[in-house]
Amino acid sequence: MNKTKIISVVNQKGGVGKTTTAVNLSTALAAIDKKVLLIDLDPQGNLSTGLGIKSENRKINVYDLIMVEQISIEKASTKTKIPYLDIVPSGINLSGIEFELSDDKNRNKKLYNKINKIKNTYDYILIDCPPSLGILTINSLVASELLLVPLQCEFYALEGLAQLLKTVEAVKSNLNPNLQLEGIVLTMYDSRNRLSEDVINDAREHLGNKVFKTIIPRNVRLSEAPSHGLPAILYDRKCMGSEAYIQLAKEFIKRVEAV
């Protein structure tokens, strides 16, 4: 690869499989020897917990990375159990950052400035955004080149997507003209539910080839894995959810590395 690919995994709605997508896609990329950095930008810290990063290993976290000039990504990141996969963990202090940055003129470029200094250290940087369109998500969009949107196969999903895409267009116009939508990942698919099929058909009709062919099913093992501090791909390699994320990674690499 010529340069680091920086990807925001984003959806302003919670519970759509955003963190699950970030951790399992990253693990699949690391499994083929791609150097990957995950940035946990969600104050809930589910990504960090799901990779088994204990609180004592989060003393320097993404809050410090954004707020402290002297803290670099090298200082804020920690290795995971997975070779080639590092993480900048979240911390509880991140929850008040919107207020702390409200008067900062450079608030939207805090993360960009730090990432820009390590551009060629990793093959991929994936940023797990919070379920909102506030300062943290804007920081991620400004720092990124590509956008990956997990979309739950449920009612109102496309309405929320329309709002997100408006925000993306505003960011492109004012802050980051290079940002582009890489793709929509359909998640939590239930073959017994007719509504799931309707959402898939609507998404493909409106967004065409921006929708990945791979669909992530609703799967118990995907839900269980974080409580063991493991990606599902390591927790149960053969479950339907893991197989789907491995297939998604193949499709993702073909798309991204063809550019």
Buried (B, 14 or more C-beta within 10 A) or exposed (E): EEEBBBBBBBBBBEEBBBBBBBBBBBBBBBBEEBBBBBBBBBBBBBBBBBBBBEEEBBEBBBBBBBBEEEBBBEEBBBEBEBEBBBBBBBBEBBBEBBEBBEEEEEBBBBBBBBBEEBEEBBBBBBBBBBBBBEBBBBBBBBBBBBBBBBBBBBEEBBEBBEEBBEBBEEBBEEBBEEBBBBBBBBBBBBEEBEEBEEBBEEBBEEBEEBBBEBBBBBBEBBEBBBEEBBBBBBBBEEBBBBBBBBBBBEBBBEBBEEE
